[in-house]
Amino acid sequence: YVFVAGALYSLELYTDFLSCVSICQGVSGLFGIELADNFQRPYLAVSIKDFWRRWHISLSTWLRDYIYIPLGGSRKGRLRKYINLSVTFLISGLWHGGAYRYLAWGALHALYQIAGELTEKIRDRFWELCGIAKGSGTRRVLQRMGVFFWATLAWILFRARSLTTGLKMLRGLLVLNIWILFDDSLLRLGLDWKEWCVLFLAICVLAFVSYGQERGKRVREYILQRPLCVRWSVYIAAIVCVMVFGTYGIGYNAQDFIYEGF
């Protein structure tokens, strides 16, 4: 239950913030103002370091330029680099709020990056022993699954009401019960099968578009190159989907952007 909730929160947080930024970009574009992308498909990252190049780019680049580099960055030896990295991520946690769980979230991401660098050669050797070549599709998929897993663990701490609650939830992951995926248990937690179908289809659309963008394709440009009838069919279908599913679910409030609280 905890991991399913954590995985869904990882997607909720990303899509909530991505959609908010996309709306801002669209409205700004109407006035001829081009805003830079704040996300570049972070869950397609192949490492936590790569994840932070893609996630909340405006914040991560600010932290890099005004915290990490002024502290010395990676110019003063490995130990100092790791200290600077830890300080930067702890400040990132404090940026989200004055609570221990945010500090723990930042510390965990610092630990991820330090551990990732220290174990890089060991992991490369492991991939070689498994016969999985560097840059292969199989390796990228497994690396992306790993990034999503570790990021989700950190988001569980981030989302919990307190650090103590978050740690208890992580401890609960040690008791694995995969049968909840097959015995209809997930249908008794507030979402029925129709809502799970909507969720699944929405994730499929997000994944399809994200993979296309990762390969350098832009959906908007592709649509603009289609005939008039095709373009307007897409526009009308999009508007209808927003009207039907954009306010879908009990207790929905259009003003409830998660990042409004930060």
C-alpha positions as CSV (number, residue, x, y, z in Angstrom):
1,Y,0.0,0.0,0.0
2,V,2.8,2.4,0.9
3,F,4.7,1.9,-2.3
4,V,1.6,2.2,-4.5
5,A,0.7,5.4,-2.7
6,G,4.3,6.7,-3.0
7,A,4.5,5.9,-6.7
8,L,1.1,7.6,-7.3
9,Y,2.3,10.7,-5.3
10,S,5.5,10.8,-7.4
11,L,3.3,11.1,-10.5
12,E,0.8,13.5,-8.9
13,L,3.5,15.9,-7.8
14,Y,5.2,15.8,-11.2
15,T,2.1,16.2,-13.2
16,D,0.7,18.9,-10.9
17,F,3.8,21.0,-11.1
18,L,4.4,20.3,-14.8
19,S,0.8,21.3,-15.7
20,C,1.0,24.5,-13.7
21,V,4.2,25.5,-15.5
22,S,2.8,24.5,-18.9
23,I,-0.3,26.7,-18.3
24,C,2.1,29.6,-17.3
25,Q,4.1,29.0,-20.5
26,G,1.0,28.9,-22.7
27,V,-0.5,32.1,-21.2
28,S,2.9,33.8,-21.5
29,G,3.2,32.7,-25.1
30,L,0.0,34.5,-25.9
31,F,1.8,37.7,-25.0
32,G,5.0,36.8,-26.9
33,I,6.9,35.9,-23.8
34,E,8.8,32.6,-24.0
35,L,9.4,30.9,-20.7
36,A,12.1,28.2,-20.4
37,D,11.1,24.6,-19.5
38,N,11.2,23.8,-15.8
39,F,11.0,20.1,-16.3
40,Q,12.6,17.8,-18.9
41,R,11.1,14.4,-18.3
42,P,12.8,13.7,-14.9
43,Y,11.5,10.2,-14.6
44,L,13.3,9.3,-17.8
45,A,16.6,10.1,-16.0
46,V,19.2,7.4,-15.8
47,S,20.6,8.5,-12.4
48,I,19.7,10.7,-9.5
49,K,22.2,13.3,-10.8
50,D,20.6,13.3,-14.1
51,F,17.2,13.5,-12.4
52,W,18.2,16.8,-10.8
53,R,19.3,18.2,-14.2
54,R,15.7,17.6,-15.3
55,W,13.6,18.3,-12.2
56,H,12.6,21.8,-11.2
57,I,15.4,23.3,-13.3
58,S,14.9,26.9,-12.1
59,L,15.4,25.9,-8.5
60,S,18.2,23.4,-9.1
61,T,20.2,25.8,-11.2
62,W,19.7,28.6,-8.7
63,L,21.0,26.3,-5.9
64,R,24.0,25.3,-8.1
65,D,24.9,28.9,-9.0
66,Y,24.3,30.5,-5.6
67,I,25.0,27.8,-3.1
68,Y,27.0,24.9,-4.5
69,I,29.5,26.8,-6.6
70,P,30.2,29.6,-4.1
71,L,30.9,27.0,-1.4
72,G,33.6,25.6,-3.7
73,G,31.7,23.1,-5.8
74,S,33.9,20.2,-6.8
75,R,37.1,22.3,-6.9
76,K,38.5,21.5,-3.5
77,G,38.7,17.8,-3.3
78,R,36.2,14.9,-3.1
79,L,35.4,15.3,0.7
80,R,34.7,19.0,0.3
81,K,32.6,18.3,-2.7
82,Y,30.4,15.9,-0.8
83,I,30.1,18.4,2.1
84,N,29.1,21.2,-0.4
85,L,26.6,18.8,-2.0
86,S,25.1,17.9,1.3
87,V,24.7,21.5,2.4
88,T,23.1,22.4,-0.9
89,F,20.5,19.7,-0.7
90,L,19.8,20.5,3.0
91,I,19.1,24.1,1.9
92,S,16.9,22.7,-0.9
93,G,14.9,20.8,1.8
94,L,14.6,24.0,3.9
95,W,13.3,25.9,0.8
96,H,10.3,23.6,0.9
97,G,9.5,24.2,4.5
98,G,10.8,24.2,8.1
99,A,10.2,20.6,8.9
100,Y,12.5,17.7,9.7
101,R,11.0,15.6,6.9
102,Y,12.1,18.2,4.3
103,L,15.6,18.1,5.7
104,A,15.6,14.3,5.6
105,W,14.4,14.5,2.0
106,G,17.2,16.8,1.0
107,A,19.8,14.7,2.9
108,L,18.5,11.5,1.2
109,H,19.0,13.0,-2.2
110,A,22.5,14.1,-1.2
111,L,23.2,10.6,-0.1
112,Y,21.9,9.2,-3.4
113,Q,24.3,11.3,-5.4
114,I,27.3,10.6,-3.1
115,A,26.6,6.9,-3.1
116,G,26.0,6.9,-6.9
117,E,29.5,8.5,-7.5
118,L,31.3,6.2,-5.0
119,T,29.7,3.0,-6.5
120,E,29.9,4.0,-10.2
121,K,32.8,1.6,-11.1
122,I,31.2,-1.2,-9.1
123,R,27.9,-0.8,-10.9
124,D,29.6,-0.6,-14.3
125,R,31.3,-3.9,-13.5
126,F,28.0,-5.4,-12.4
127,W,26.4,-4.4,-15.7
128,E,29.3,-6.0,-17.6
129,L,28.9,-9.2,-15.7
130,C,25.2,-9.2,-16.5
131,G,26.1,-8.7,-20.2
132,I,24.2,-5.4,-20.4
133,A,26.1,-3.0,-22.6
134,K,26.5,0.7,-21.7
135,G,23.9,2.8,-23.5
136,S,21.7,-0.2,-24.4
137,G,17.9,0.1,-24.2
138,T,17.7,-2.6,-21.5
139,R,20.2,-0.7,-19.3
140,R,18.4,2.6,-19.7
141,V,15.1,1.0,-18.7
142,L,16.5,-0.6,-15.6
143,Q,18.3,2.6,-14.6
144,R,15.1,4.6,-15.1
145,M,13.2,2.1,-12.9
146,G,15.9,2.5,-10.3
147,V,15.7,6.3,-10.4
148,F,11.9,6.2,-10.0
149,F,12.2,3.7,-7.1
150,W,14.7,5.8,-5.1
151,A,13.0,9.1,-5.9
152,T,9.7,7.6,-4.7
153,L,11.3,6.5,-1.4
154,A,12.4,10.2,-0.9
155,W,8.9,11.5,-1.9
156,I,7.3,9.3,0.8
157,L,9.3,11.1,3.5
158,F,8.5,14.4,1.7
159,R,4.8,13.8,1.7
160,A,4.4,12.2,5.2
161,R,2.8,14.4,8.0
162,S,6.0,14.1,10.0
163,L,9.5,12.5,9.8
164,T,8.5,9.8,12.3
165,T,5.4,8.9,10.2
166,G,7.5,8.8,7.0
167,L,10.1,6.5,8.6
168,K,7.4,4.2,9.8
169,M,6.0,4.1,6.2
170,L,9.4,3.3,4.8
171,R,9.9,0.5,7.4
172,G,6.5,-0.8,6.3
173,L,7.9,-1.4,2.9
174,L,10.0,-4.3,4.3
175,V,6.8,-6.3,4.6
176,L,6.1,-7.1,0.9
177,N,2.5,-8.0,0.0
178,I,2.2,-8.1,-3.8
179,W,-1.3,-9.8,-3.5
180,I,-3.0,-6.4,-3.1
181,L,-2.4,-5.9,-6.8
182,F,-4.6,-8.9,-7.6
183,D,-7.2,-9.2,-4.9
184,D,-9.1,-6.0,-5.5
185,S,-7.7,-4.4,-2.4
186,L,-6.8,-1.2,-4.3
187,L,-10.4,-0.8,-5.4
188,R,-11.4,-0.3,-1.7
189,L,-9.2,2.7,-1.1
190,G,-11.3,5.4,-2.8
191,L,-10.9,4.8,-6.5
192,D,-13.1,2.4,-8.4
193,W,-12.1,0.5,-11.6
194,K,-13.3,3.3,-13.9
195,E,-11.1,5.9,-12.1
196,W,-8.1,3.5,-12.3
197,C,-8.8,3.2,-16.0
198,V,-8.8,7.0,-16.4
199,L,-5.5,7.2,-14.4
200,F,-3.9,4.4,-16.5
201,L,-4.9,6.1,-19.8
202,A,-3.6,9.5,-18.6
203,I,-0.3,7.9,-17.6
204,C,-0.1,6.3,-21.0
205,V,-0.6,9.6,-22.8
206,L,2.0,11.3,-20.6
207,A,4.5,8.4,-21.2
208,F,3.8,8.5,-25.0
209,V,4.4,12.3,-25.2
210,S,7.4,12.1,-22.9
211,Y,9.2,9.4,-25.0
212,G,8.5,11.4,-28.1
213,Q,10.0,14.6,-26.6
214,E,13.0,12.6,-25.4
215,R,13.6,11.7,-29.0
216,G,13.5,15.3,-30.0
217,K,9.9,15.3,-31.3
218,R,7.6,18.2,-30.4
219,V,3.9,17.4,-30.3
220,R,2.8,21.0,-30.9
221,E,4.9,21.4,-34.0
222,Y,3.6,18.0,-35.3
223,I,0.0,19.1,-34.8
224,L,0.5,22.5,-36.4
225,Q,1.7,20.7,-39.6
226,R,-1.5,18.7,-40.0
227,P,-4.4,19.7,-42.2
228,L,-7.0,22.2,-40.7
229,C,-9.6,19.5,-40.0
230,V,-7.1,17.4,-38.2
231,R,-5.8,20.3,-36.1
232,W,-9.3,21.4,-35.0
233,S,-10.3,17.8,-34.2
234,V,-7.3,17.6,-31.9
235,Y,-8.2,21.0,-30.3
236,I,-11.8,20.1,-29.7
237,A,-10.9,16.7,-28.4
238,A,-8.4,18.3,-26.0
239,I,-11.0,20.8,-24.7
240,V,-13.6,18.1,-24.2
241,C,-11.1,16.0,-22.3
242,V,-10.2,18.9,-20.1
243,M,-13.9,19.7,-19.4
244,V,-14.7,16.0,-18.6
245,F,-11.5,14.8,-16.8
246,G,-10.0,18.1,-15.7
247,T,-12.6,18.3,-12.9
248,Y,-12.8,14.6,-12.4
249,G,-13.0,13.2,-8.9
250,I,-14.7,13.8,-5.5
251,G,-13.4,16.9,-3.7
252,Y,-11.7,18.4,-6.7
253,N,-10.7,22.0,-6.4
254,A,-9.0,23.7,-9.4
255,Q,-7.0,26.0,-7.0
256,D,-5.4,23.0,-5.2
257,F,-2.0,23.1,-6.9
258,I,0.4,21.2,-4.6
259,Y,3.2,23.7,-5.2
260,E,0.9,26.6,-4.1
261,G,2.0,25.5,-0.6
262,F,5.7,26.2,-1.3
